[in-house]
Every structure is written in C-alpha cells, then in structure tokens.
C-alpha cells in the first residue's frame, strides 16, 4: 500500500470502458467450461472459431471506443480508470488494434495448421490460452502504473510458456518451454528489481508521480536511478529479444508450434516494446539540465541495444538453415529497428517517433505472420523446417511463392512493400535526429540481411526441389497468407493515408505521457 | 464532363487485367489467350472511343484528376491522368491498332507454342502505352516510357532461340537506354528548376507558356534538348536509329504495333505533350527540325537499297518519323500529330500486309518474291492502298498529312522544304520498287505455293486500308478543322499550292521512275548491274552507321571494360571478398552463442548487461 491513493472501486461506466478486455476474459472462461463439457467426439475446431469470434468482437469494441474518443479532435483526453492505473488513450487503442488483428490472424493460422500437428494433444487449450495472453498484452499497453504493467506482463508471459509447450509429444517443444520459463524468469526478475528501485527513490509506482518526483530524487540517488532503469532495460531487452538478450529466441521459436512462434514474434515483442515506450517516455522526457544527462544515457543505452540487435540478428541469421530459427533472428534484427524510434527520443526537429514505431510494427506484423504462415504450409508438406524445403516452390505452388516474395521484399525493406516505408520512415527519423551512426547501422544490417532473406527466393525460384508434389494450402492458412500479402502491398503502395491517420489522432501530450 | 472522361483511368486496366489473367492461366490455354487478350484491348478501345466522341461533339475543357501518392516533407508527389484532345485521340488510335493487331495475330501466331505469352506481352504493352498517353505528369510518363521499352525488348526477343533476335533485343534496349538517360536528366532538371518541383504538364504549360521567366533561356534549351534526346532514342531518329531496323527480328505483328504505329511515335507524342518548353527555345526547335529533316532523307535513301521486306518498311518508318519531328521543329503541332495518326494507320497496314506476305512465302527477301498479286488479292489491294498513302498520292491519307508538313516548310524554311520534297520522291521510288518486286512480275519459286491468308488476318487489313485511304480528310488545305480541334485554334493554317503541286508531282514521278526501272526494266540502274557501285553498297549497309558505332564506341568500350573488369576482379573483388568473409566470421561468432544451453543464454545476457552499464553509466561515475 502506498500513500496518497485510496482504493477506488470500479463503476459500471468503468466496466464499459474495459469491455474489450472483459469480453475476452468472459469468452475465455466460457470456452474453458465448454471444453470440459463438450463430448470428446466434437471437434475442437469449433472452439478455435469461437476464439476468433471473441477476438473480432473485442476488436470492434476497441475500434468503436477509439472512434468515439477521437470525435472531438486530437486533443481528446485519455480515460483514466482505477486511480490512473489503467488508461485508455490512442496509444493503447492503436496497439490493441494491432495485437487483436495479429492474434486473430494467428488463430486462423492455428486453425489451418493444427490438423497436421500430431504433437498437440490439448487442441482446445491451444486456442483459448491465447486469450489471457492477449489480455496481458492489452493491459501492458494501457497501464498507467508499474504494478498493473507487471501484472499484464506476467499474464502474457505465463500463458506464453504454456503455449510454447503445447506440442506435448515433442521433446523440442518441452525443451523450448523450459528455456522460455527460465529466461522469462530472469527477465521478470530484472524488471521487477528495476521497478523496485524506481519505487524506492520516488515513493510511487504511478508513472505520472514517478516523473514528477524523479528530478528531486536524482539529486541524491542518481546511482540508484541508473540501477532501476538499466535493470528494466535488460529485463525488457530479454522480452523483446534484442541482442545480447536474444539467445533464447531461436530455440524457443523452433520448438513452439508455428502459430505460437508468430505470436511471440509479433504480439509478445510488440507488447514489451510498447511498455518500454510508455515507461521511458512518461518518466524521462521531463528531465532537464543536470538531470538530462541521465535520460541521455538511457536513450543511448536503448540505441546501443538497437544497434546490437540489428547487427547480431542479421549476421547470426546468415548461417541459419532452419526457417523458424531464421525468422527468430530476423525478429531480433527487427526488434532493433523498432527500438530506434524509441531510443532517438524527442527533439525540436523530430517528434514523429510514435508513428514511425507503429507503422513499422504494423508492417512487421503482416510480413512476419505472413512469412510464418508460408513456413507452416511448406514445412507441413515437406515434413521438415529446413530452408531447403522451399526448393522449387515456384513450380510446386507458384502463388504461394509469389506471396512469399512479397514478404521477403518487405522483410528486407525493398519497395513496393510496407517494410520499405516502415524502414524508410525510421531511417529518416534517425537522420532527422542527427543520429547518423545509427543510420549507418540500419543500412549495413539491411544490406547484410538481403543475403539470407533472398535465400528464400533463391530456393524457391532457382533450385528444383527433390520432392515434386504440389504444395496444398489449407483455406484458413491461405486467407492468412493473402490477407498479409495484400496488407503488405497496400502499406507499400499507399503509405500516406495510414501515416496521416496515425498522425491525426495521436498526440504525445494526451495519448502517451502520464501526468497528473 | 461526362462520366466516361472522369473514369478514364479505367482504360489501361482492361489490357492490364488481360495481362494478369493470361499470366495466371499459363501457356496451356491457347484459345483463351487470344480471346482474353483481344477483349482487353477491345474494351479499352470502346471506352476511349466514348471519350473521343464526347470530345468531338462537345469539345469540353481538359480534364485532369490526380491524387497525392507520397508526401516527403513539404514536397508532395501527385500522380493522375489527364484527358485532352490530343490524349483522347492517341488513346483511341493506340487501343484500335492494338486490337486489330491482336486479331491479326490470332492467325499469324497460330502455330507458335508460346502464343499465350505473346498475348500477355502485347496486353502489357497496350497497358503501358495507354498509361503513357494518360499520364498527367512527366514522372509517371517516364515509368510507362520504361515499361513500353521493356515490352519492346521482350517482344523483339520473343523468339529468343534465334541469336539474331537476342542480339536485336539487346541492341534495342541499350540504344534506347541512351535516349532514356537524356529524358531522365531532363526530368531531374525540371524537378530542380520548376516552381514547387512540379512535374505535371499543366504546370509546365503555364510556366513556359506564360514567359514567367522562372527558368532561364539556357536551361530551357538544355531541358528541351534533353527531352529531345529521349525522343530520338524512342522514335529512332538519327543518330540513335540503329536499333529500329534490327528490331524487325521480332514477330511481324509487333513490328506493326510497336515499331511502326505506337511506341516509336511516343517520342513525337512526348514532344507534343511538352511543346510549350520547345516553343520557348528557338535553338531547340531548329535542332529538332534539322535532325528530323536529315533523318527523313537519310533513312529514305537507305530504304531504297534494302532487300529485306521488313527492313525497307523499318527504314521507311524512321524516315516518316523524321517528317513528324521536322513538322514539330517547324512549329506545326498539327502537322506532326496528323502525320503520326495517318502514319499509324498506313504503316500498321503495310506491316500487317508484309506479315501476310511473309506468312505465305516464308522469306523476307523481296528479290525472291514476285507475282503475288494474282494469288493474294486482298493483301495486294490493301498493300497498294498503304503504299499509295505512304507515297503521298491523293486522295490517300498520307498525302494530306505530308502536305501540311510541306506547306509549313514552304512558308518557313525553304531548305527543309526541298529536303521534304526529295524525301517524298525517294519514298515513292522505293515503295514502287517494293510493290513491283513483291506483287508484280512472274511468280518466283517461293511464291508459287502462296495462298491468301485467313480471314482473321485479312479483315484487319481491310479495316486499316479504309482508314489509310480516308483518314486524311480530317485536315485539308481548305478545311483546318483538325488543327483547330487539336491545338484549340491558335496555330496558323498553312496552305500552299506549291506544296500540293510539288508533292503530287514528285510522288507520281517517283512511282513512274520506279515502274520504268523495276516494272518495264527500261532504265538500267546501277542497282541491277552485276557489280554494285560503292554507293549502293553504302546504302545497303545503312551508310555504315553501325560499323561506325562499332569502331567508335563498341570497340573502345570493350577495351575499357576489359580493363575495368581486371580492376573489378582483383581490387574491388578482393575488398568484397574480404567484407564477405568478415561478415561471415561475425555470423559464425554470433551463431556460436546458440549452443542450446539456457545457462549460457542467461550468462550472455548478464555479460551484455554489465558491458552496457559499464560503458554508458560507468563514465559518469569516474572521477
């Protein structure tokens, strides 16, 4: 119990604001019961579709709420619940839309791929366990204090551990789950340790109060503040798989069911990045004069992390022959790109960090889930996940090969694709902020990454496969692949509208910063 | 403004859809390929016809619609389309000829294994050409400009198993690329100097037309000349004409569509579209006029000595494009575009006729043909109409359009008038030579078994013949309707009895001499002797321009390139190998971390954490 805030109960209006989260929770509970009560002979696919319906409904609620909030123009005030510990603002809503869309696609992908995965025994859990994880991710984007944020993080992490171990008959999956638990534990410990120092020197867990108290606290406890922030960086660094905290990612992605790998790559990573964005911007931006040194050091640490992730991710992937491990390392490099707009901080000449971040996140969502969908299809038909299984795909499944080309273009940041503009915006942002060394790193890592991304293209078009059979794509997976390809192309053809829309509704003051 | 005009952007989508469907279908659907491809251009033609009719009937204002494609900082890039009298006319002509050629190809390419691919390429070309015409700014025009270049490359090399076709495709691509660089430089210069970096034609027009002085005279001339370089490359003007005769290695319908009627006219269209820039620079105008005039007479003389049916027509195309350029250079937009339109009809007709002949006799050498007139009546009659139109004999279309150009030349530049007249004479001469050698005389061995082509091939011939015969009447010395409609009336109407009498006289004279030499064989010209004099050799080799280029550019370039190659393999390659090895070593190091041990991962995280903390924070606490 900390002072200054008395317990504020939830009102009915508050419940309405929380409807998207509550809805997911309700669907989750109903599905758990349903799974228990339904006789064995009824296929668990139904539960997958119900999960998808729940996600869609929740997405609708978030959208309605956001449209409602933005009717009054940019300066719409954030909705604060439970003594400002839960906030609904455009930052949170946009990210929730991203996560809900992503999870929706992943459920579809799971529906398309589950039948072939003999190792998964609890088919219903496979779907509905995604829901609490999703609620956790949504909490992380909305939280206004460290405790709520930590609860969201743990909700997400714990369910992810279970999901990774879902392929119960596979040793690889169990090993992956175990490793994920251990490194996740280290991460949680570091984050919590860092948070405790912040609470210790400022006397509050509320982000707004921390920001207010930090300037005074720094006078006496500068070293302790460093400890707090750096432990949080390291802890979140593990969660977002940024080098040198990324080593777990290839093993875990490889062992997990493919849709879950995609979930970790997109939603778990995105939620951790969002938490970094929210915590560090809320607490550090107000520091001035003497204290600005501290914030500068922390931004620098984030940028170093970003640079390390980009370079290590790209170079380590060069020698990777397993597609899922390769995509995991590509995710490491991409985490680096997304850390750039966060780490370059705000300046007079550059303040579009959030739109750069979220644009890339959206592009990343579609290209990564799309690539995972193709990987799941190909590995199913050839029985392994090696890069070689793509050989001769142009002849075996020309349309899927074409879609994969779109994803490869986007991942390597070539036009015409969402990844190109995402990377371009980030690059221009870094150049605007005069972080030229970072521009160099981005370009260098992109160039290196061409080599392994085009390994896919080389296999698909220039090698004739040993197996000649046509690759059959399940309808659900096909939908995912084509939705992702279409979205990737659309983001590459019409970057303007999306960017403008984000810029129009998002304002730093009311949507990100937490001040009392 | 009616709904057709407002939705004109749909026009290129017809052939594009056809292209996509054909690509998706694959090679096995041969019949569907023909039908879908033809329907694509038919749809585009019908649509553009509605727009043309609307503009003819109501002569509404120009319609322009664009949207912001990309905003970088304060600069916004807009793309869109524009319907003017010129573009609406070009749309109809392009789609019309494309449709006829596709119809014709159903017969001509019937036995080709890759006919579906062929139709796909033609559809893609039609899409690109329509997009080029519709573009409302130089940037998107440039994109389509390159796209038609690619299609041309693909189609010249369509029979890529023949080494000559491969070489010709490569040559066309490289030579036109030289011109394209000029155009690109012009666009960059315009982007640099235009107010607000605007590249759309409306703004270009208002900037240069208004004499606003926003751009100095020197720069204007430079821009105009660079645009002209682009046009030289695409339209096969001297000295970049060398690719066009070689491009005849492609299928004959393609020669008719791309290398006679539409794509090569894109250079003329480009100049017409940016005419305001040229009108601001007298020097540029003069350059165009003289280059055009020289190309006209130069190519006509070469055509006189060729023996390959298609190469004669190709040089004739170069020569006629020279006429158009000359007209534009003399300030007559009407003359240039009018000749472009009539030429599109009669040259497409001639090429398709030639295709019909080649289809029947399986050779392209005119000395091996003869006496086809009795065996191929439709081809003969329609070809005759095309030849008469090209020779400038009234009342066929070529006469009227050539007359406009000659009348302008008579009024403004006597030297070019003489050149134009001389070219008209030579044109009539080589056409009569061609016609007599191919169709008259005794049947040769090759033409003994010739039969008339199927209806699907002769029908387009007849349709085109009607247009080649009659389309000239839209602009006559006593009726300047077309010029008024096209240019909105400011252009002076030139009419000159001298030009009419002169051009009819030289045309008839040319035909007569040709008949004397090749028909009656009464005059024994040097060309018919056993030992050819040097100038016939020179003409046959096209004035040795190719040889000159090989000696001047190709050989020195090859020498330079082998030197550069050595530098590349040893110095640059060494650096690249080193960089590659360095990255790969880094990758190996990074991969070594992945040993599967979770405790190693944790340790790595802790070590990384400590390093970052010490490096960044440590310095703050040092004394």
Interface residues (C-beta under 8 A of the other chain):
Chain A: X178 X179 X182 X183 X186 X222 X223 X226 X230 X233 X234 X237 X238 X243 X244 X245 X247 X248 X250 X251 X293 X297 X300 X301 X304 X305 X308 X311 X312 X315 X316 X317 X318 X319 X320 X325 X448 X495 X496
Chain B: X68 X69 X70 X71 X583 X584 X586 X587 X588 X590 X591 X593 X594 X596 X598 X600 X601 X602 X604 X605 X607 X608 X609 X612 X613 X615 X616 X617 X620 X621
